Amino acid sequence: MGLKVGIQMYSVRNAFAKDPVEANRRVCSMGYKYIELANLNATADCGCGFGVPAKELKKAVEEFGGEIFSAHMEPLDAGNIDRVLEYYSELGTKYLVSKQCDSKTEELLAACENYNDLGEKCRMAGIQHLLHLGQTGYC
């Protein structure tokens, strides 16, 4: 099995914001076939963060030999999970990532309830929920 090389589009977010299709074409032409999106405003846009419909983004990525493998979503919560799952299910995404909650015990315990609910909804949609550890200050 060969090494699967991917890129988080956050690293080229300015180019992605200008023209998501062209940004995908360029990263795929460089050999990055596994794409991870990063949407830090998932309250306003439950998709890729730049108003691109899932069908259009999927077509563009597949045209260039790529795959939307995963996405970091902030926030990912009960208020947007259904719309997020609809978008990323259409893309065929395997993983959705949310940020770790602040490490204060009472906040973390409350956040774990949210993580469990998110994980179950993701599982039912055929997507795995991941938790990005190591950052604090997010809930």
QUIVEN-V895024 format. One line per field, one symbol per residue. phi: phi as a letter, one per 20 degrees, with the letter a starting at -180 (. if undefined). burial: + if it has 9 or more other C-alpha atoms within 8 Angstrom, else -. A space follows every 10 residues. Layout:
phi->???
burial->???
//
This chain:
phi->.ffeecbeff fcffffffbg ffffgffffe oeddddecde cffecedenc megggffggf ffgendbfeb becbecbffc gfffffffff fnfecddcef fgefgfffff ffffffffgf ffgfenceed deeodcndb
burial->-----++++- -+--++---+ +-+++-++-- -+++++++++ +++-+++++- -+-+--++-+ ++-+-+++++ ++++++---+ +--++-++++ +-++++++++ ++----++-- +--+---++- +++---+++- -+-------
//
